[in-house]
Amino acid sequence: MKKSVEEDVFIPLYPKSTVEDKSSLRSKFQERRFWSAVKLLFNVVRWDGIVQEDKVRDLGLSKLLNRYLLLNILNTPLGPDNIEKCNKVVACLPERWFQDLKGGSALPELLNFSKHLLQ
């Protein structure tokens, strides 16, 4: 899993003006790479309970979400596409990780993502 996250994930960052045209090849490529990384996040997180939780959280949240997915989400204009991306990421996260949190707090690895959701 670590090798996949570190070597196989690539989401190019293009200027907003380039990806605003949803029919452009760059925009389509970036979107395919994003959704491929979301699928990998889902698969990594499914190992929770089998592999040590700290390893799964490090790979899934620290490396995959914060390093790749969040940059793309922040670069996506606010609107239905951004909401869909955020919803899919949230759907990947195990509820168990949030059971012991106090009201209003977040996992440290989700701090930046939480700030984006609050906006």
Short mmCIF file of the C-alpha atoms (twelve columns), coordinates in Angstrom:
data_MODEL
# 
_entry.id   MODEL 
# 
loop_
_atom_site.group_PDB 
_atom_site.id 
_atom_site.type_symbol 
_atom_site.label_atom_id 
_atom_site.label_alt_id 
_atom_site.label_comp_id 
_atom_site.label_asym_id 
_atom_site.label_seq_id 
_atom_site.Cartn_x 
_atom_site.Cartn_y 
_atom_site.Cartn_z 
_atom_site.pdbx_PDB_model_num 
ATOM 1   C CA . MET A 1   0.000   0.000  0.000   1 
ATOM 2   C CA . LYS A 2   2.795   2.367  0.917   1 
ATOM 3   C CA . LYS A 3   4.466   1.814  -2.446  1 
ATOM 4   C CA . SER A 4   1.203   2.502  -4.284  1 
ATOM 5   C CA . VAL A 5   0.612   5.731  -2.395  1 
ATOM 6   C CA . GLU A 6   4.174   6.960  -2.807  1 
ATOM 7   C CA . GLU A 7   4.847   5.841  -6.390  1 
ATOM 8   C CA . ASP A 8   1.559   5.398  -8.245  1 
ATOM 9   C CA . VAL A 9   -0.412  8.485  -7.270  1 
ATOM 10  C CA . PHE A 10  -0.018  11.462 -9.547  1 
ATOM 11  C CA . ILE A 11  -2.503  14.290 -9.802  1 
ATOM 12  C CA . PRO A 12  -1.204  17.129 -11.948 1 
ATOM 13  C CA . LEU A 13  -1.891  20.687 -10.870 1 
ATOM 14  C CA . TYR A 14  -2.891  22.934 -13.719 1 
ATOM 15  C CA . PRO A 15  -3.883  26.594 -13.536 1 
ATOM 16  C CA . LYS A 16  -7.569  27.081 -12.741 1 
ATOM 17  C CA . SER A 17  -8.129  28.674 -16.131 1 
ATOM 18  C CA . THR A 18  -6.966  25.455 -17.800 1 
ATOM 19  C CA . VAL A 19  -9.204  23.087 -15.850 1 
ATOM 20  C CA . GLU A 20  -12.310 25.270 -15.787 1 
ATOM 21  C CA . ASP A 21  -13.039 23.991 -19.285 1 
ATOM 22  C CA . LYS A 22  -14.365 20.538 -18.353 1 
ATOM 23  C CA . SER A 23  -13.984 19.329 -21.947 1 
ATOM 24  C CA . SER A 24  -10.236 20.027 -22.083 1 
ATOM 25  C CA . LEU A 25  -7.876  17.064 -22.085 1 
ATOM 26  C CA . ARG A 26  -5.991  18.431 -19.086 1 
ATOM 27  C CA . SER A 27  -9.154  18.776 -17.047 1 
ATOM 28  C CA . LYS A 28  -10.311 15.269 -17.923 1 
ATOM 29  C CA . PHE A 29  -6.902  13.795 -17.105 1 
ATOM 30  C CA . GLN A 30  -6.738  15.596 -13.772 1 
ATOM 31  C CA . GLU A 31  -10.233 14.394 -12.873 1 
ATOM 32  C CA . ARG A 32  -9.426  10.772 -13.757 1 
ATOM 33  C CA . ARG A 33  -6.292  10.896 -11.620 1 
ATOM 34  C CA . PHE A 34  -8.225  12.453 -8.723  1 
ATOM 35  C CA . TRP A 35  -10.918 9.759  -8.765  1 
ATOM 36  C CA . SER A 36  -8.274  7.064  -9.057  1 
ATOM 37  C CA . ALA A 37  -6.642  8.440  -5.889  1 
ATOM 38  C CA . VAL A 38  -10.028 8.516  -4.107  1 
ATOM 39  C CA . LYS A 39  -10.471 4.858  -4.992  1 
ATOM 40  C CA . LEU A 40  -7.031  4.139  -3.550  1 
ATOM 41  C CA . LEU A 41  -7.973  6.049  -0.372  1 
ATOM 42  C CA . PHE A 42  -11.081 3.885  -0.046  1 
ATOM 43  C CA . ASN A 43  -9.011  0.720  -0.479  1 
ATOM 44  C CA . VAL A 44  -6.312  1.822  1.993   1 
ATOM 45  C CA . VAL A 45  -8.861  2.751  4.651   1 
ATOM 46  C CA . ARG A 46  -10.607 -0.625 4.268   1 
ATOM 47  C CA . TRP A 47  -7.535  -2.163 5.921   1 
ATOM 48  C CA . ASP A 48  -8.436  -0.392 9.170   1 
ATOM 49  C CA . GLY A 49  -8.766  -3.020 11.879  1 
ATOM 50  C CA . ILE A 50  -6.462  -5.411 10.023  1 
ATOM 51  C CA . VAL A 51  -3.384  -3.209 9.769   1 
ATOM 52  C CA . GLN A 52  -2.397  -0.915 12.660  1 
ATOM 53  C CA . GLU A 53  -4.651  2.134  12.729  1 
ATOM 54  C CA . ASP A 54  -1.746  4.599  12.871  1 
ATOM 55  C CA . LYS A 55  -0.289  3.085  9.667   1 
ATOM 56  C CA . VAL A 56  -3.631  3.267  7.864   1 
ATOM 57  C CA . ARG A 57  -4.223  6.856  9.008   1 
ATOM 58  C CA . ASP A 58  -0.702  7.862  7.983   1 
ATOM 59  C CA . LEU A 59  -1.062  6.407  4.495   1 
ATOM 60  C CA . GLY A 60  -4.671  7.377  3.932   1 
ATOM 61  C CA . LEU A 61  -4.861  10.761 5.575   1 
ATOM 62  C CA . SER A 62  -1.375  12.220 5.952   1 
ATOM 63  C CA . LYS A 63  0.008   11.019 2.653   1 
ATOM 64  C CA . LEU A 64  -2.914  10.480 0.294   1 
ATOM 65  C CA . LEU A 65  -5.537  12.980 1.435   1 
ATOM 66  C CA . ASN A 66  -3.305  15.826 2.565   1 
ATOM 67  C CA . ARG A 67  -0.591  15.439 -0.053  1 
ATOM 68  C CA . TYR A 68  -2.674  14.794 -3.168  1 
ATOM 69  C CA . LEU A 69  -6.437  14.932 -2.809  1 
ATOM 70  C CA . LEU A 70  -6.740  18.088 -0.734  1 
ATOM 71  C CA . LEU A 71  -4.666  20.106 -3.191  1 
ATOM 72  C CA . ASN A 72  -7.042  19.145 -5.968  1 
ATOM 73  C CA . ILE A 73  -10.105 19.856 -3.836  1 
ATOM 74  C CA . LEU A 74  -8.775  23.288 -2.892  1 
ATOM 75  C CA . ASN A 75  -8.074  24.001 -6.557  1 
ATOM 76  C CA . THR A 76  -11.626 23.033 -7.582  1 
ATOM 77  C CA . PRO A 77  -14.013 26.008 -7.694  1 
ATOM 78  C CA . LEU A 78  -16.660 25.970 -4.969  1 
ATOM 79  C CA . GLY A 79  -19.832 24.381 -6.231  1 
ATOM 80  C CA . PRO A 80  -21.343 20.982 -7.013  1 
ATOM 81  C CA . ASP A 81  -18.057 19.406 -8.192  1 
ATOM 82  C CA . ASN A 82  -16.251 20.449 -5.016  1 
ATOM 83  C CA . ILE A 83  -19.105 19.175 -2.849  1 
ATOM 84  C CA . GLU A 84  -19.111 15.827 -4.666  1 
ATOM 85  C CA . LYS A 85  -15.368 15.418 -4.141  1 
ATOM 86  C CA . CYS A 86  -15.639 16.244 -0.441  1 
ATOM 87  C CA . ASN A 87  -18.584 13.867 0.004   1 
ATOM 88  C CA . LYS A 88  -16.681 10.995 -1.617  1 
ATOM 89  C CA . VAL A 89  -13.651 11.590 0.603   1 
ATOM 90  C CA . VAL A 90  -15.812 11.707 3.734   1 
ATOM 91  C CA . ALA A 91  -17.573 8.501  2.654   1 
ATOM 92  C CA . CYS A 92  -14.191 6.726  2.666   1 
ATOM 93  C CA . LEU A 93  -13.471 7.499  6.316   1 
ATOM 94  C CA . PRO A 94  -14.385 4.889  8.940   1 
ATOM 95  C CA . GLU A 95  -16.906 6.078  11.533  1 
ATOM 96  C CA . ARG A 96  -14.852 4.340  14.209  1 
ATOM 97  C CA . TRP A 97  -12.169 7.026  13.903  1 
ATOM 98  C CA . PHE A 98  -14.648 9.660  15.093  1 
ATOM 99  C CA . GLN A 99  -16.377 7.857  17.959  1 
ATOM 100 C CA . ASP A 100 -14.088 9.071  20.760  1 
ATOM 101 C CA . LEU A 101 -13.762 12.680 19.583  1 
ATOM 102 C CA . LYS A 102 -15.202 15.458 21.678  1 
ATOM 103 C CA . GLY A 103 -17.729 17.797 20.041  1 
ATOM 104 C CA . GLY A 104 -16.155 20.241 17.616  1 
ATOM 105 C CA . SER A 105 -12.792 18.483 17.474  1 
ATOM 106 C CA . ALA A 106 -11.234 16.708 14.516  1 
ATOM 107 C CA . LEU A 107 -8.511  14.206 13.849  1 
ATOM 108 C CA . PRO A 108 -5.204  16.085 13.542  1 
ATOM 109 C CA . GLU A 109 -4.701  14.717 10.021  1 
ATOM 110 C CA . LEU A 110 -8.098  16.116 8.989   1 
ATOM 111 C CA . LEU A 111 -7.585  19.651 10.252  1 
ATOM 112 C CA . ASN A 112 -7.047  21.276 6.840   1 
ATOM 113 C CA . PHE A 113 -9.829  19.249 5.240   1 
ATOM 114 C CA . SER A 114 -12.165 20.231 8.105   1 
ATOM 115 C CA . LYS A 115 -11.335 23.912 7.590   1 
ATOM 116 C CA . HIS A 116 -12.220 23.575 3.910   1 
ATOM 117 C CA . LEU A 117 -15.535 21.896 4.766   1 
ATOM 118 C CA . LEU A 118 -16.401 24.711 7.163   1 
ATOM 119 C CA . GLN A 119 -15.920 27.256 4.396   1 
# 
